[in-house]
Amino acid sequence: MTLQLGVAAAFGVAGIAALAIAVVHERRMQAHRRDGVSYSDVTLRRDGGWRREDLFAPEGLVHQRQASRFGMVGATLLIAGLIAWMVLGTR
């Protein structure tokens, strides 16, 4: 295994793991919707239901923050993996 593949794969695996955690938190967030609020009420909004206490219970907002955090970390790690692949491939 080359250094290029090893580094890019490490970033990729870490990024996919972070994105999987983000999905878990998003699903947990949906479990804490307020009574009478449907899935489409919160997902088909322009603001995505972000930080809306009228849509989610406080526990759901905690999961919303975690989902956002892990989603951004996952995307950053995947981009870092692509950059590592390109940079190490030019050697």
C-alpha positions in Angstrom: 0.0 0.0 0.0 1.4 3.4 -0.9 1.5 6.4 1.3 -0.9 8.2 -1.0 -3.6 5.5 -0.6 -3.0 5.0 3.1 -3.4 8.7 4.0 -6.3 9.3 1.7 -8.1 6.1 2.9 -7.5 7.1 6.6 -9.1 10.5 6.0 -11.9 8.8 4.0 -12.7 6.2 6.6 -12.7 8.9 9.4 -15.0 11.1 7.2 -17.5 8.3 6.5 -17.6 7.4 10.2 -18.2 11.1 11.2 -21.0 11.3 8.6 -22.6 8.0 9.9 -22.6 9.5 13.4 -24.2 12.7 12.0 -27.0 10.6 10.5 -27.6 8.8 13.8 -27.9 12.2 15.6 -30.3 13.4 12.8 -32.5 10.4 13.3 -32.5 10.9 17.1 -33.3 14.6 16.5 -36.4 13.6 14.5 -37.5 11.4 17.4 -37.8 14.6 19.5 -40.2 16.5 17.3 -43.0 18.4 19.2 -46.5 16.8 19.1 -48.3 17.4 15.9 -45.1 18.3 13.9 -44.5 15.9 11.0 -41.2 14.9 9.4 -42.1 17.0 6.3 -42.9 20.0 8.5 -39.3 20.1 9.6 -37.4 18.8 6.6 -39.1 20.7 3.8 -38.5 24.2 5.3 -36.1 26.7 3.9 -34.4 26.9 7.3 -34.5 23.2 7.8 -36.0 23.6 11.3 -32.7 24.8 12.5 -32.8 25.8 16.2 -36.6 26.0 16.2 -37.9 25.3 19.7 -41.4 25.3 18.4 -40.5 22.2 16.2 -38.2 20.3 18.5 -37.9 19.5 22.2 -34.6 20.6 23.9 -33.2 17.0 23.5 -33.8 17.2 19.8 -32.0 20.5 19.5 -29.0 18.9 21.3 -29.0 16.1 18.6 -29.4 18.8 15.9 -26.2 20.5 17.0 -24.3 17.2 17.2 -25.6 16.2 13.7 -24.4 19.5 12.3 -21.0 19.2 14.0 -20.3 15.7 12.9 -21.6 16.5 9.4 -19.1 19.3 9.0 -16.3 17.3 10.4 -17.1 14.4 8.1 -17.2 16.7 5.0 -13.9 18.3 6.0 -12.3 15.0 6.4 -13.5 13.8 3.0 -12.2 16.9 1.4 -8.8 16.5 3.3 -8.7 12.9 1.9 -9.1 14.2 -1.7 -6.5 16.9 -1.2 -4.1 14.3 0.3 -4.7 12.0 -2.7 -3.9 14.8 -5.1 -0.9 16.2 -3.2 0.7 12.8 -2.5 0.0 11.6 -6.1 2.2 14.3 -7.6 5.3 13.0 -5.9 
